[in-house]
Amino acid sequence: MVGQMIGRYRVLRPLGEGGMARVYAAEDTNVGRQVAIKVLLPEFSSSPGIVERFMNEAKAMGRIRHPGVVDVFEVMVAPSGELCIIMELVVGETLREALWKRGPLPAPTALAVMEQLADTVAAAHAERIIHRDLKPENVFLVPDPLDPQRPRVRVLDFGIAKVEDGSVKTATGTQMGTATYMAPEQFRNAKLVDHRADVYALGCVFFELCTGQPPFSGRNLFEQMQAHLTQPPPLERLPATLPPFVGPLIGRMLEKDRERRVGSLAEVVATVRGGGAPVAPPPSPPLGERTSSASDTRTGMVIALVALVLVAAAVAAAIALS
């Protein structure tokens, strides 16, 4: 597509390619600025679910007015028929690339990224948008020439975001999240999660940007889910150079029971900015008076674990008989 015109945009060069789309740098010939164009690959144009996910991303990003979210200018169809999202061009690297290249972020940088990330996703939550796939690959770091220790953060890929008012539909048949960063309740039913699933995911991301490794891991989906459901976060792995409030804050974000988790990312922002202790967890309700959401979540977890055990047993039996 290099050299082609898409409306008033001249495609200049490729920037990258993912599983469903290519991204190009282009020039807006009306005003001379450079933009990014995300182009859905032709082989997916006939898939309603993937087209819905692609449009979901544009609509969700367009609703959030925050410096941490890339601006979406318009959606167009290229002359050759591909669906295109025209958006702001940002230059930098993903948090995943930064971790691969340089390891854990220094404490001042880690805190700056934590604050901006929480503030950005809090702005999404204010619009009743739940990201559902927060991970280092979806966090972009833009260098700040005036403050090298405080890169500017952009949150990417709202393709499987959930909008609670229903104006943006969830794409059907799509994996709702990445297991390494999924809240326990998200393994049960991604359509029923609320903003606290993003709080949990950011707790995982915060832990990783401080240590270089996610808090929970496993060799397969079953082991990853079991770790999220049963293992306490290994807060002892956090470096001693971090302020003392960071460990308790991440621990609160990684509560298994979402009723005891940090209630909002605005609380996380206030804690990081103020350098103070996190808000105390709510008291546990008396036995037998748990909220229905917590009870339902635990029931769903048990059902999911039993199902995976049965699948594993069936596979083992099939191998033994072959």
N, C-alpha and C positions, 0 to 999 in steps of 0.2 A: 504493500500500500504506500510505500515511500514515494513522495512526489504527487500523490493523488490529492484531490480536493474533496473534502467532506463538508458540504455547505461552504462556509467562508473560511474553513480551517485547512491549511496545507500541511500534509503529513511530512515530517522532517526525518525522523529516525526511530528505530525500534528501541524500547527501553527494557522490555522483559516480556516473559510469557508464563502464564500459569496453566492450570488444568483446563480452564474453560475460556480464557481470554488472552489476548495480546494487548500490551500497552505501548503506545507511541507518543513521542513528543511531536507537537504540531504548533503551527503559528496561526494565531487569529489575524487574518489579513486586514480586518477592519481597524484594529487598534495596535497591531504589531507585537502583542505579548505572546509568550509561549504558554501552551496548555498541555495537558495530558489527555489522550483519548484512549479509553478502554474499549476494546473491540471484541464482541462475543465471537468465538470461533464459528465458522460457517456450519460445521457438523453438528452444532448444538442448537442452531436456530429453529429446528423443527421440534425441539423438546419443550413442551409447555412448562414443565417444572423448572428447567434451567433458565428459560427466558423469564419466568416469574422471579426466580432468585436474583437474576441480573437487574431487573427493574426494581426489585425490593431494595437492593443496595442503593440505587440512585434516589429513590423516594425517601428512604430513611436518612441518608446523609444530607439530603436537601432540607429536611425539617430541622436539623440541629444547627443552631447558630452559635458556634464556639470556635476559637482559634485552633483547638485541638482536632477538629474534623475538617477534612479536605472539602473545599467548596465545590459543589456540583453546579455547572452552568446550564447544561441542557442535555437532553437525550435526542439522538438523531439516528437516521438510517443512512448508511453509506450508499453511494450509487450502485455498488456491487451487492447490496442487500444486507450487509452486516449491521447489527444493532450496536450503537456506540454511545458511551457516556463521555461527555466533554466535562473535564474537571480541572481544578487547579493543579499545576505542575509543582511538585516539591522535590528537592534534591537532598539526599542524605543516605541513610542505611536503616534497615530494620533493626530492632532490638536483638533479634536472633543473630544477625550478621555481626553486630557489635560484640555479643557474648562469644561467638565463635572466634573472632579476631583477637579480642583483648581480655576475655574472661570477665569475672564479676566487675560491676561498676564500682568506682571509688565511692565512699560513703556520701560525700556532698552531691555527686552526680546521681547516685541512687535515690537520695531523698528528693532531689529536684524532679526526677522522672516520676517517682511515686506520686508526688503532689499533682503534677500536671495530668497524669493518667487518671487519677481519681477525679479530678475536676472535670476532665473531658467527658468521662463516662457518666458522671453526675448530671452533666448537661443533657446527655441522651436520656437519662432516667426522668429528667424534668419534662421531657417531651413524651414520656411513657414508652420509650424505646429501650428494649433489653437486647444487648449485643449478642450474647450466647456463644461467642467464639473468641473470647479474649485470650491472646497468647503472644509470645514475643514476635512471631512472624507478622502479626497484625498491628504492631506498634512501630511507627516510623520515627526516627530521630533526625532532626534537621540541625546541623551545627549552628551555633550562635557565635559569630565572630567577636562579639563584645564580652561573652562569658563562656569560655570553652567548657566549663564544668556544668553548664546548664543548657543542654541541647533542648530545642523546642520539640514537643511531642505531638505526633498526629496519630489518631486511631483510624485504622483501615478496615475494610471488608465487613460491611454490614449486610452481607448477602443472606444470612440466616437470622437476622434480627427479628425480634418479636415486637410488634406495636400493640400495646394493650387495648387501644380503642378499635382495633380491627381494620384501620384504614390501609395498612400494609399487611398482606396475608403472608403466612408462613409457606414457603415452598414445600410442596409435598414430595415425599420420597427422598429427602435430603438428610444426611447425617447432621444432627443438631449439636455440634460442638466437637471438641478435641479431647479425648479421654484424659490426657495428662492434666488438663485444667478444668475439668467438669466438676461441678458441685455434686454431692451425693444424690440430691433429689433429681438432678438432671439425667442421671442414668435411668431413672424410672420413666419420666415422660417430659421431654423438652418443651412440649407445648404448655405445660402447667407451671413452669418455673416463673419466678418473679425477679425483681431487680437484685435480690440477694444472691442469685446464682452468679451474677457479674461480680458482686463483692467477693465471693469465694474465688472466682477465677483470677481476679486481680491480686488476691492474697497469694495464690500460687505464682503469679508473675513477679510480684514484689520479692518473694523468697528467692526466686531464680536469679533476678538481676543483682541480688546481694551476694549470692553464693555460687552462681554459675550452674546450678543444678535445680530441677524442680523438686518440690517437697515430697512428692509421691511418684513412684515409677513402678513398672512391671514389665515382664517379657511379653505379655499379651493383654488383651482387653480385660479378661477375667482378673488377672493380677492387679492391673491398674485400678479397676473398680473396687476390688477388695481393699486395696490400700486407702483409697478415698473413704471407704465406708468404715474402716476399722482402725487404721493407724493414726496415732497422734502426730501432729506436725513436728519434725525434728528441729525445733527452734535452737537447740544447742549448736547447730551447724552455722548459725548466723555469726558473722565476724564481730569481734569485740570492738571494732572501730565505730560501729553504729551506735547512735544514741540509745540509751536504755529503754526508751518507750517503744522502739521499733519491734522488738520481739513480742511483747504482749499485744501490740496492735495486729501484727500478722496472725498471731494465735487466735485472736477474736475474729478475724476475717475468715479463718479456716475452721470455724466451729462446724461440726457435722450437722447439728440441729440448727436449721436456719432461724428458728425462733431465738436462739442465743447468739447468733452472729451479729456483727456490726449492722446496725439498722439501716444506714445509708452511707453513701460515699461522701456526702457532705461532712459527716463525722470524721471520716478518714482525712479529708482535706484539712479540716480544722486542727486535727491532732498533729499532722505533719507540719503545718505552718506554725503552730504554736509551740511545737516541741514538747507538748505535754503528754500526760498519760491518756490512754484511750478511755472512752466512756465505759463505765462499769457494765458488765453483762446483766441482763434482766434476771430476776430471781427465778429459780426453777419452780414451776407450779407443783402443788402437792400431787402425790401419786394418785393416779386415776382422774386427774383434772388437766391432763395435757391437752394442748390445742389439737383440733382435728387435723390441721395441716402437718404438724409434727408427727402425729400418729400415723397418718396416711403415708408420709414419707418413709417412716421406718418399715411399715408394712410393704410398701413398694420395693424397698431395698431387699427385704427378705425374699420376696417373690422373684426379683431379678437374680439374686444369688442362687436360689434353688434352681431356676431355669438354666443358668450357665453351668451349674454342676451336672445337671441331667444331660445337657448337650455334650459336655466333656466326657461323661461316662459312656454315652452312646458312641462317640467317636472312638474311644478306647476299645469298646467291645467290637466295633467294626474292624479295627486294625487287628485285634486278636484273632478274629475269625477268618481274616483274609490270608 
